[in-house]
């Protein structure tokens, strides 16, 4: 092990514990806390993929039960985006927060229920989700799919 002094800190030139190549300089206190085991990035990646060969598969799939969320491999279903925006409006928009507008328990954590309701009520990508009563919550009884023009009239 080779010691290097820089400023007030002592450094150790760390060798990879697997391939024995110089990995990087590490502060001595951090080196001791890692119990003298350091692995370079290529070895760490190799170790990860040899121990768990299906890692790439799992990372490419969405972390949802329905698999319709937006990720780097897919654009996602347009209804999933509407569902997320509906929930975000209730948390972040000052007018919604002031009126205490919420998403019903049926839809709050269940995208599949929202999607089933939307498909049963003739949802289309060109339509917007509208609350019939502007002081009511987002729930199946208070929501409908309308054009932008009708949505602007319901204020």
N, C-alpha and C positions, 0 to 999 in steps of 0.2 A: 504494500500500500504506500502511496506517495502522498505526502502532505504539502499543501500549498497555502501560504498566508496571503490574504487579500484584505486590506483594511483591518478591521478588528476581528474578523472571522477567520478561523482555520478551515481549510477545505481538504477533502480527500478526493483523489482521482479514483473514481469507482470503476471497478471491473464487473462486467456482467457475470453473474454466478453460473451461467450456463455455457456461454461461448468464450468467455475470458477476454473479450475485446473491451477497450476503453469505452465506457458509456458516457459519463459526464462527470463534472466536478460537483460534489455534494458537500454542503456544510457539515462539519463534524458532528454537531448536535443532532442534525437530521439523520445522519448516517447511523448513529448509535440507536436512535429511536426505531429505525427499520431493522434492527438486529443483524446488521452487516450482510443483508441479502439485497442485491440490486439486480434487476433484469432489464436488459436493453429492450427497446420497443419492438424490433423484429422478433426477438425470442418470446416476448410477451404475447405478441399476436399469434405466433406459431403455436405456443402452448395453449392459448384459448381455442384455436380452431382444431387442434388435435384432440383435446379433451372433450370438446362439444362440437361435433361435426355439423350439427343442424343449426348453428348459430345464425348463419346467413339467412336461412329460411325464416327463422323466427323474427329476425330484424326487418325483413322485407314486408311481412304481413302487418296489418294495422293492429294496434293493441286494443281492439274492441271486439265484442262478441259478434257484431253484425258485419264487420269488415267494410263498412261503407264510408269511413271517415277519410278525410283528405290526407294523403301522405306523399312522399316523394315519388312513389311508383304509380299513383293514381290520382285523378282529380276528385274522386269521391262522388257520392250521390248528391244531387242538388238539394234534396230534402234535408240531408244531414246539415248542410250549411244553413238552411233556414231555421232548423231546430236550434243550432248553436247561437245564431244571431238573436233569436227570440229570448233565449236565456240570458244572453249578454245585455240586451236592452233592459231587462228587469233589474240587473245588478248595477249597471253603469250609467244609464241615462238619467239625468236629474229629474226630468218630468215624471218618469216612471217611478223613481224612488220616492218622490214627493207624494204621489198618488198611492203608493204602496202596492203597485201592481206586481203580481207574482205569477209563476208558472205553476199549474196544478201539480199535485203529487204524482198523478198518473203519468205526466209527461216529463217532469223535472229530471229524473234519472233514467228514463226509459225511452230511448230513441225509437225502438221497434213499435211501441204503442203509438207514438206520434205518427210514424210512417203509415201504420195501418189505418189510423183515423184519416190521414191526408188522402190516401188512395181511395178510401171509401167515400170521401167527400169531393171527388173529382179535382184533385190538385193537379195543376199544370205549371210548368216552369215559367210561363208568361204571367201567371197570377201571383197575387201577394196575399200573405196571411193577414187577416183583418179581425180586430175585436169588434163585435157588434156593439157592446156597451163599452165606451172608452174608459170608464172607471172600474170595469171588471177585470178579472184575471184572465190569463191565457188558459183556457180549458175547452174541452170539446163543445160544451153548450154555448160558449161565448165567442167562438172563432168560426171563420168562414174564409173561403178563397174567392177573391174579387180582383177585378182589373185595377190598374193604378188610378184611373179616373174615379171609380167608385170609392176607392180607399181614401182619396183626397177629400171627397165630399163628406165622409164620416169623421168629422172633427168636433 
